[in-house]
Amino acid sequence: MQITHDQPADKLVYVRAVAVADLPEEVQEQAEGLETLYALHRADGEQLAIVKERSMAFALALQNDLAPVNVH
């Protein structure tokens, strides 16, 4: 799938690095010593997933017919 700026808004999702220390305690406990996780969000801010690798976040989005973009 080639990502273009012409993707419908409901298909666009954002991949954002998240500091484990900023997450709820139960998520921190599952982070297995990682300092950063990657969150996948809809355009309206709804969090869809948190994964341990950026590439995994992009793969998850593409597997679900979503168009991921990186948030800086």
BELCORVEN-V700844 format. One record per residue. N is the residue number from 1. OMEGA is omega in whole degrees, -180 to 180 (* if undefined). Layout:
# BELCORVEN-V700844
n:N omega:OMEGA
n:N omega:OMEGA
This chain:
# BELCORVEN-V700844
n:1 omega:177
n:2 omega:-179
n:3 omega:176
n:4 omega:178
n:5 omega:-179
n:6 omega:-179
n:7 omega:175
n:8 omega:-177
n:9 omega:-179
n:10 omega:178
n:11 omega:-177
n:12 omega:176
n:13 omega:-176
n:14 omega:176
n:15 omega:-175
n:16 omega:174
n:17 omega:-179
n:18 omega:176
n:19 omega:180
n:20 omega:-179
n:21 omega:-180
n:22 omega:-176
n:23 omega:177
n:24 omega:-175
n:25 omega:-179
n:26 omega:177
n:27 omega:178
n:28 omega:-179
n:29 omega:-179
n:30 omega:-175
n:31 omega:174
n:32 omega:176
n:33 omega:178
n:34 omega:177
n:35 omega:-177
n:36 omega:171
n:37 omega:-178
n:38 omega:-178
n:39 omega:177
n:40 omega:-176
n:41 omega:170
n:42 omega:180
n:43 omega:180
n:44 omega:178
n:45 omega:180
n:46 omega:178
n:47 omega:-179
n:48 omega:-176
n:49 omega:169
n:50 omega:-179
n:51 omega:-173
n:52 omega:-179
n:53 omega:179
n:54 omega:-179
n:55 omega:178
n:56 omega:178
n:57 omega:179
n:58 omega:180
n:59 omega:179
n:60 omega:178
n:61 omega:-178
n:62 omega:178
n:63 omega:-179
n:64 omega:177
n:65 omega:177
n:66 omega:-178
n:67 omega:-177
n:68 omega:172
n:69 omega:-179
n:70 omega:174
n:71 omega:-178
n:72 omega:*
